[in-house]
């Protein structure tokens, strides 16, 4: 089967699972004016501890989650799980059977806090975890799993971030062209922590969206192959084309944005990993290989290289690289 279709199928299947909704209980989640000072942690396939240890899950039968220390030694934590939220001495993640657990970072304690959980994007705001239910609606759960509250019936696919008391999230739209190719675009919304004031920010022909500082960055599709990066204010105003990306007919770009730098690569077929300043200057290759996936966590990029078949830990300027572990990501798509 064509690798592109396998990856798309894996992504589509990851949108389906279930979680129940229970009546509201104390404690109450953050309200506007308070949550801004709370820690905000997005779920990721990689989590980095204060001492530089990395947590990630490896495929296998069964798979396993491990902790890799700064010397490259791996220690078993639990069975496969992800995405991961690391908060203090606790990891929060789903298991292979779609149950939701909290686990001590040394693996010494493991608590089942929700027996039904949908795999997908999640974000921790203070002591509350926002996640997706079986109908794609947005719910929040306390860190003990005692309270699961539906926040909004507005369905979503990915949390982008929580900034100035606004929770930003993406809804994906799937369309099929005349050749039955799947085309995916994104719509960006924001809402308050309690689900109120749902606001449309951007409804462009967008294939990727990132927030950095007080700006939103979009990969906007102009035709089948022509794409460029645009920026806007956090309310969607002042949309400006940056004229950054070289045009390439090998497939759509993907990007990540961090501290004024845009990291971009070609997704389906892979490409070198570039970075360029948000003003369009300083474009340079920081990983000369065939990159299919990039994640940001802590002060590192985590990149899947299709040539070596390994995940790598890479510094933001590309001067430091560490080979982590082999994976079949390029053939199976993300997940198990």
N, C-alpha and C positions, 0 to 999 in steps of 0.2 A: 504494500500500500504506500502511496506517496507520503513522504515524511510530513509534508505540510498538512495533509488531511489528518494524519495521526495526531499531530499536535493540536489541531483545531478540535478534533473529537475529544481529546483528553480535557481540553479547556472547557468544552461544553458540558461534559459529564460532571465536572467538578462543581457545577452550579446546582446540582440536585442532591438534597439530603433533607433531614428534618430536625426541628426542635419545637418543643411544646412551650406554650406561654402560660404563666402562672399569675395569680393575683399579685398586686403590688404589696410589698412588705418594706419595713424599715431595714437598713437605713435608706434615706432618700438620696438620689443621685445628685450630681452637681447642678446648680442652677446658674443662670446667666449672672455674671459679675463675680462668681466664685471660682468657676472652673478654669478661668484663664491662668491661675497660678498653679493648677494641678499638673502633675506629670502627664505627658501624652506619649504613648508608645504604640506604634503600629506593629501588627503582626507581620512576621517575615519568616522565610525559610532558614534564615541565619540570625543568630543573636550573639552579641559580643558582651562579655562580662567586663567589670572594671579592671580585672587583672589581665585582660587580653585573651582570656579563654573564649572559644567559639563553640556554640551549640548548633548542631545540625543533624538532620536525619539522613540515613543511607539506605538505599534500596537493598532488598534481600528477601530471603524466605526463612524466617521473618526479617523485616527491616529493623533497624535500631536507631535510636537517637543517642548521640555521643557528645562528650565534652572533649574538645581538643585544647590542650594547654599550649603555652607559648613555645614549648620545645617540640611540639608536634606529636605528643603522646595522646592517644585517644582512650577515654574511659567510658564504659557503657553507663547510660543514665536510665533509659527505659526503652520500650519498643518504639517503632516508628511513630512520629507525631509531627504535626505541622498544620498551619503556620504556628510560629512560636512567639509568645510575648514573654520577655524576661523582665521581672520587676523585683528588685532586691534579691532575696535568696530563693525566689520561686519562679518556676516556668509554668506558663499556662498554654495548653495546646490540646488539639484533638488527637485521638488515637486512630489506628488503622480501621477500627470498627465504628468510627464517628462518634465516640464518646468524648466528653470534655474533662480533662484532668488538670490538677495543679500538682506540681512535682518539685521537691527540693532540688536545687542545682547539683547536689552531690548524689541524687537518686535515693536518699535515705528515707524519704517520705513521699507517698503518692496518694492523692485523694481524688476519688471520682466526684466531681461537683455537678455534672449534668449528664444524664444518660442519653439524651438526644441532642445532637449538635449538627448544624450544617457546615460542611467544609467551605472555606472561602475567606474573604477579607474580614479582619477584625481590628479593633483599635481600643486601647485602654485609655480612659480619661479619668484621672484620679484613681479611685477604687472601683471603677465600673468598666466593664468590658462591653463594647458595642459590637454586635454581630448580626448575622442574617438568619432569618427563620425559613421554614420550608416554602413559604409563599414569596420569598425574597424581600419581605418587609424587614424593617430595622427594629431590633430589640436590644436591650441592655441587661446585663447580668452582674450582680455583685461577685466579688472574688471568692466567695464561699459557695456560690451556686444556689443560695437560699431564695433569691428573688430574681425572677426573669420577667421583664416588663416590656410589652410592645410599645415602642416609641412612635413609630409611624408606619402606615400602610403603604407608603411610597416605596416601591421596590427599588433595589440598588444592586450593584455588582462589586464595587471596590470603594473603600474609604481612601480619600486622598490625604486628609489631615484635619486637625482641629486648631483653628487660629482665631484669636479675638472673639471667643465665645461662639464661633460658627463651626459646624461640622460639615466638611466638604466631601461629597461622594459622587461617584460616576455610575450612570446607567448605560449599559452597552446595548446597541441596536444591531440586530443581525438581519442582513438582507442577502438575497441571492440574485446575481446578475443573469444575463441571458445564457451564459455558459455554465450556469449552476455553481459558479464559484461563490463562496461565502464572503461577504463584505461586512466588516465590523466597524461601527463608528461609536463615538461616545458623546454623552450629554452630561454636563456638569451642573450639579445643584449644591445648595447649602441649606442648612436648617439649624435651629437652636438645639441644645442638648436635650431638651424635653420633647423634641419633634415638632415644635411650632415654627411658623414663619418659613415654610419651605419656599425656596427662591431659585428660579432658573438663572444660572450664571452664563452658560454658553451652550448654544445648540448649533455648532458648526459641524462640518464634515471632518471630525477629529478622530485620530487614531491613537493618540496618547496625550495625557494631561499630567503635569507636575506643578507643585507649588514650592517656591523658594523665596523666603523673606516676604516682601509685600507684593509679589508678582506671581501670576499664573502663566505657565508656559504650555503651549498647545502645538502638537504636530497636526497640521491641517492639510487634508488631501485636496489638491487642485484638479488632478485627473488621475488616470490609472497608476501612474508612476511619479508624478510631480508632487512633492510635498515640501513644506517648509515650516520652520518654527515661528510662532507668533507669541507675543506676550500681551497681558492685560493687567489692569489693577485687580485687586481681590474681589471687587464687585462686578468684574467683567468689562468695565469701561476702558477706554483708551487702547483698543486693540491695535497692535502694531506688528507688521511683518519684519522679521529680523534679517531675512536674506542670508541664512547661514548654511543650509544643507547643500552639498553637491547633489546633482540629480543622478539617479542610478535606477536602471530598469530590472535589477535583480530581486526586488521585493521591497516591502515597506520598512521604513526606519522604526526604531524604538529609541527612547531616550530616558535619561534620569538627570535630575538637576540638583546640585548641591553647592551652596556657598558661592554663587556667581559663576559656576561652570556647568556647561551642558555636556553630558556624556551620551554619545549616540553610536548606533550600529545598525546594520541591516538584519532584520529578524529571521525570515523564513530560511534563507540560505546562509546566513552568517556573514560576518565581515570583520575587518579590523575594528578595534574600539578606539574611537576618537574622543577628544574633549575640546571644547571651544568656549571662550568667554561669552557671557550673555550679550555682549556688545558686538559679537561676531569676530573678534580678534583672537589670535593665539591658537588657531586650530592645529592640533598635533595628534599623532597616533600614540596611544599609551599602551596598547596591547596588540602586537602584530601577529594575529592568528585568525581564527574563524569563530567569532563570538556569537552565540545564539541567545544568551540570556544574561542580564545584569541585575543584581540587587544591591541596594545600599543598606548597610547596617553598621552602626557605630561610626568609626573613622575609616571604613574600608568599603571597597567594591568587591562583590562576589560574582565571579564571571564563569559561565560554562563555555569551555573551548571544545568545539567539535573535532578539531584535529587530534588533540591528545585524548579526548574523552574524559577529561577531568574538570572538576570545579577548582577555581583558583581564588585566592585572596590577593587583592591588588590594591596598592595605595592609590590615592586620588591623582597623583602625578605620574603613576605608572613605574616609578623607580623601584618599588618593592613588590615582588611577586612570590607567592608561596603556593605550591601545588597541594591541594587538599585531599580529594578522593575521587575515584572513578565513578562514572554514572552513565546511564543510557538515556539521558534527557533528550538527546537529539533524535532518538527513534521512538520514544514512548511519550514524550511530552512531560510536563511537570507532574509531580505526584508519584504514586506507586504504579 
